[in-house]
């Protein structure tokens, strides 16, 4: 049985809060780049950029996508998956603060792969992490800078993020059959 822990309004509020936190920490949107991790991190990154533009008039935060498939440490253990495009904004990432955006932070292995992938694209001034849900159970020393919601889970439970752009609805559900 699945339990909804975030509905559409909750997701919207969490993304607005993350946008405000990013602006506060970076003291503005200048030299900021958001890189979404496919698949759900990409629309979340776009929404955060839209919110930043709404908070700071004139801010046009570049958004890209970062496919981490070939950098995963479990390639041999899982079935092959289709590569997603990596899209680097024309401004590039060199000397900029890059905020990696993902839907769920769990073991930390996806983010480790993202850091490896990012290093092949350039040299950011700093890298930050924004996630909609942090469910705990880290296997690597990785921590999110901006979290929409901390959701304590058991290892038996799954966390499923749905976004309107891909799934027709915004919600987060947990459960053994989420």
Order of alpha helices (4+ residues) and beta strands (2+ residues): beta-alpha-beta-alpha-beta-beta-alpha-beta-beta-beta-alpha-beta
